[in-house]
Amino acid sequence: MPIQRIRSAAHRRILLLLSQGPRTVSEIAHEFDMRMPHASLACRQLRASGDIYRDDAAGIRKAPLYLSQSGLKRLEEDALAKSKLHVQTIPSGMNGIILQIDGSEILIGYTEIPKSPLLFVQDASISSSTLSKGNRGGAWILCRHQQLVWYDLETLTPSEPPSPSGIGTLDEFNEKPGKIGLVRGAIVERTDSSMLLEGQWFASRPDIPEPTLFNHGQTILGMVEGHHVGYSPPFGSHADLSSSLDRTLVLNAMGHDCLKLSELNNGKSIILPLGVLHFWLQLRHPRMSPEKITERYDEITDALRIDMNSLPLPMKRDLLADFGDAKWTEIDLEQDDLDLYGMSSFGLKALCEYILNHSSQPFVIEWPFSHPDVPLLERILSHPMCRMVVTRNLEGQFLSKASVSIRGSPQLAQLCVHLNRSNTLPIMLDTTLERASFNQRLEAFPQDGLELLDAFATGNLNIDFFSRAIDDLDEQDAMSRALHAYPIGDELLANELEPNWPVASWISSPPDKRTDRWTRLQHLLPKGWVNIHSAFEFDLHTLAHSLHKGNGKWVEKAFSRLALELRSSPEILLRISTAVDQDHGSWLAAAVLAGASSLGEEFDELMERNLSFWLSQPHLPEYVLPLLFPVNKHVSVSRHSLLEQCLRASADLPEKSFLGLWARSVQTIRKREPWGAEQVRSVMESFPHLWWAPYASEWLLLQLNTSSGRTWLRDKSISWPSLVVRMKGEIGGLPGIQIGHPGFSLSSDDLIATKLLQKGNGTSSLDDLYEMTYALEQQLPPPSLKTHPQAAWLVQPIDSWPTFSPSVIDEGDPMIGLLLYSRSFAARQRLTMD
């Protein structure tokens, strides 16, 4: 084939630059430190020869220039001309040759298939005698291996690559001069005063120096493909990764010894500093004055120090929607994993703002949402403590503030680090996970999602939590493979297992693929397996239809979300209501009742219809009843009708059932009938303690007066001081019955029978109740008690109390701690107002 060199160095540089992507004339001038007239002239000449073309759609001034097919052909001919010039024979033992050097750009000719795109070439001035003395000068070259093309040196025509080293055919061995692979690259690092020459042959060496270019950061992300060279990205790196496996491996690698924000779904509540809420309010109310923001912030944080339930319902709903089941503390963020699971993008924005203003430790942040806030991400990347930001789908967009940009590749666990617009470094991630070896045969497998979550609670698999035996060897194999893939997941494996082993397929599914897989498998999976997928990942309609598949805490979280969000989505509420007459309709009816409970009278008919379906098989009554008949609100006429409907239906249920016991208890209160000791014990065992707190003193004495009652009290751990010693008139009671607390009126004589109890789970609380009462009567200083050291203050006059900080909550029984802090806080507020 006719070949012709490119005579103009400027033309060649411009063509090489455009081979990596379009540029404007000004960008070309800046890249090569050329004057604009000279760059413009060179580009006009290349356009005239047809080697480049201009896209004038957006105007001529900043029109991008592109390499044409003619220009690409000229670069190929130029490379072949250099090969023809410098390669006549291939010296024995040599792996390649430098054919052209043009600034940092370099053309390499390989004689065998390279193992890595990263290449070290020794200094040309080193002689064979100095090699033995350990001189390691030279340069690191990063080749663009995706552009590697092989040619036959005799004909200069494209050829198949040679066989891997050591297994060539006899014909290939006899070929003279053989094949050569041409690829361009860039010199990315040189040792001091190193020199490379065109025509210089090189061979691989075992004693190469470590490049410093790839060690700007604190943490090794992975290894350069084909090398034992680690890559530590600089601070401010950005990784946009669509693969859940890649994201998990990157976060694991970069998250050591720093604050890591990522979507873990570990089932644990996150603990956030109260200061996050200041930024949250600023984002929610951008027009509100700083003074008003501070005032609102103080109101919210004061309430949270007592109990989240003391917040107004709309505020509580907003916090849950943006931060999930978060706990709030005065303590700053510590070096740890912070689970973003259940947090909204709005909540994450507030948390990021807090970190940007307060963090003095390195951090890694995953942005798990499909629509990132690019300006915010740019600010995060600019922070000196930001190791990396990980996103999921920027669709090729590069963030300008990123020190390097990292993308996934078609190969599993391989990333492409974009050092600049022209050069990409392939990195292999470490896929080794700390977990039990599956070389041994498992004796047990998880029965449901709860067992699986418990087994991985520490990050390593603990099969002691498993209780299911499997006899079928094929199913054993499928489950073992699935457990090996969990929790990161393997989509190919999950797809392979889905037709025959739905549980194994569900376990091995990557978290970001589970919602779709649930649509296909939900009818095949046993109850309890939905627990390994967050309730916040489902849309509301699917979540309502999945309630019956969950158990434990998952059902509580799912139901709480439905109760909060369905009230603002009446169209979904109505859609769910149309299916209550189908299988599992009572679960759907529970969701409808929860969502409609705070809506207007126009939903009364809907609630009446769904109440009938729910009563046929009442699920979650401890959550549904307080929503239907809250004790802190006046019961309307229509709601009273629902109450009576519920009581009539519940009266026919078994005596020990939750609703049956509730209905009989309500009737006992209405008719003012005496409580039986056994009935009282059933109520105290079955219902939330605050439901019966107004009756706590009366019922305690009732139990102390019988032998069976005292035995029961001895064995039941109940926070008696927090139930008996409450403010007079405090509203409480069973759902449907509003009643004020009588206040504390017991004496030590009333409680003397507690001293007759043998030691048991319930005696410490009763001993404390007696001791605080006795100290009050005898005018003794409040003693330090067992269940909570400060509990004795509950019976003392409030004006004698010390000031209790939020830390008192964690000093012992949290119910007592909350009562101490809330009453202390309320007293200070009254004093301030006076």
Sequence and secondary structure as in RCSB ss.txt:
>XXXX:A:sequence
MPIQRIRSAAHRRILLLLSQGPRTVSEIAHEFDMRMPHASLACRQLRASGDIYRDDAAGIRKAPLYLSQSGLKRL
EEDALAKSKLHVQTIPSGMNGIILQIDGSEILIGYTEIPKSPLLFVQDASISSSTLSKGNRGGAWILCRHQQLVW
YDLETLTPSEPPSPSGIGTLDEFNEKPGKIGLVRGAIVERTDSSMLLEGQWFASRPDIPEPTLFNHGQTILGMVE
GHHVGYSPPFGSHADLSSSLDRTLVLNAMGHDCLKLSELNNGKSIILPLGVLHFWLQLRHPRMSPEKITERYDEI
TDALRIDMNSLPLPMKRDLLADFGDAKWTEIDLEQDDLDLYGMSSFGLKALCEYILNHSSQPFVIEWPFSHPDVP
LLERILSHPMCRMVVTRNLEGQFLSKASVSIRGSPQLAQLCVHLNRSNTLPIMLDTTLERASFNQRLEAFPQDGL
ELLDAFATGNLNIDFFSRAIDDLDEQDAMSRALHAYPIGDELLANELEPNWPVASWISSPPDKRTDRWTRLQHLL
PKGWVNIHSAFEFDLHTLAHSLHKGNGKWVEKAFSRLALELRSSPEILLRISTAVDQDHGSWLAAAVLAGASSLG
EEFDELMERNLSFWLSQPHLPEYVLPLLFPVNKHVSVSRHSLLEQCLRASADLPEKSFLGLWARSVQTIRKREPW
GAEQVRSVMESFPHLWWAPYASEWLLLQLNTSSGRTWLRDKSISWPSLVVRMKGEIGGLPGIQIGHPGFSLSSDD
LIATKLLQKGNGTSSLDDLYEMTYALEQQLPPPSLKTHPQAAWLVQPIDSWPTFSPSVIDEGDPMIGLLLYSRSF
AARQRLTMD
>XXXX:A:secstr
        HHHHHHHHHHTTS B HHHHHHHTT  HHHHHHHHHHHHHTTSEEE  TT STT  EEE HHHHHHH
HHHHHHHHHHH SS  TT  EEEEEEETTEEEEEESS  S SEEEEE TT  HHHHTTT   EEEEEE GGG EE
EETTTTEE      TT   HHHHH SS EEEEEEEEEEEE TT    TT EE   TT    STTB SSS  EEET
TSS EEB  TTEEEE   HHHHHHHHHHHTTTSEEEE    S   EEETTHHHHHHHHH TTS HHHHHHHHHHH
HHHHHH GGGS HHHHHHHHHHH S EEESS   SSEEE TT  HHHHHHHHHHHHHH  S EEEE  SSS  HH
HHHHHHHSTTEEEEEES  TT   TT SSEEEE SSTTEEEEESSSS EEEEE      S  SSS  S B SSHH
HHHHHTTTSS  GGG  B    HHHHHHHHHHHHHTTT  HHHHHHHTTT HHHHHHHS GGGHHHHHHHHTTTS
 TTGGGGS TTSS HHHHHHHGGG  THHHHHHHHHHHHHGGG HHHHHHHHTTTTSTTHHHHHHHHHHHHTTS 
GGGHHHHHHHHHHHHHS   HHHHHHHHS TTS   HHHHHHHHHHHHHHHTS TTSHHHHHHHHHHHHHHT   
 HHHHHHHHHHS GGGSGGGHHHHHHHHHTSHHHHHHHHH    HHHHHS  TT EE STT  EE       TTT
TGGGGG  S TTHHHHHHHHHHHHHHHTT      SS TTGGGGGS GGG     GGGGGGS HHHHHHHHHHHH
HHHHHHHH 
